[in-house]
């Protein structure tokens, strides 16, 4: 298994601290997939914006529950615990 350094909550400052706070507000904690991008807050921010645009946007013709179901099924098919 590969080891990728991750920024701990108490080390997060600036935009990363804000991104971590948003993750906690959204999900109750900072998920591992979020922490994996913590060394580059710009990439983390772009990833979260893409996630939000594809799964939570009200502009989508599909209801949110269905988009999240699709994301869950894809994760399960890929043996991804996220």
C-alpha positions in Angstrom: 0.0 0.0 0.0 1.3 3.4 -1.0 1.9 6.1 1.7 0.9 9.6 0.9 1.5 12.3 3.5 -1.6 14.0 4.6 -2.2 17.2 6.4 -3.7 16.7 9.9 -6.5 19.0 11.1 -4.3 20.8 13.5 -1.8 21.5 10.7 -4.3 22.9 8.2 -4.2 26.7 7.7 -5.6 29.2 5.3 -7.7 27.8 2.4 -7.0 24.2 3.5 -8.5 24.9 6.9 -11.5 26.3 5.1 -11.8 23.3 2.8 -11.5 20.9 5.8 -14.2 22.9 7.7 -16.5 22.7 4.6 -15.9 18.9 4.4 -16.8 18.5 8.1 -20.0 20.6 7.6 -20.9 18.5 4.6 -20.2 15.0 5.9 -19.4 15.3 9.6 -15.7 14.6 9.1 -12.9 15.0 6.7 -12.9 11.9 4.4 -9.7 10.1 3.5 -10.2 11.1 -0.2 -10.2 14.7 0.9 -7.1 14.3 3.1 -5.2 12.7 0.2 -5.4 16.0 -1.7 -4.5 18.1 1.3 -0.9 18.8 0.2 -2.3 20.9 -2.7 -5.3 22.9 -1.6 -5.9 24.2 -5.2 -6.4 20.6 -6.4 -8.6 19.8 -3.5 -10.7 22.9 -4.1 -11.1 22.0 -7.8 -12.0 18.4 -7.0 -14.6 19.5 -4.5 -16.1 22.0 -6.9 -16.3 19.2 -9.6 -17.9 16.9 -7.0 -20.5 19.5 -6.0 -21.3 20.4 -9.6 -21.9 16.8 -10.6 -23.6 15.5 -7.5 -25.4 18.4 -5.8 -26.1 21.0 -8.5 -29.8 21.9 -8.8 -29.2 22.5 -12.5 -29.1 18.8 -13.2 -32.1 17.1 -14.7 -31.6 14.2 -12.3 -32.6 14.4 -8.7 -29.8 14.6 -6.2 -30.6 11.3 -4.6 -30.3 9.6 -8.0 -26.9 11.2 -8.7 -25.6 10.1 -5.3 -26.9 6.6 -5.9 -25.0 6.5 -9.2 -21.8 7.7 -7.4 -22.3 5.0 -4.7 -22.8 2.3 -7.3 -19.7 3.3 -9.2 -17.7 3.3 -5.9 -19.0 -0.2 -5.0 -18.2 -1.5 -8.5 -14.7 -0.2 -8.1 -14.4 -1.7 -4.6 -13.9 1.8 -3.3 -14.9 2.3 0.4 -15.5 6.0 -0.2 
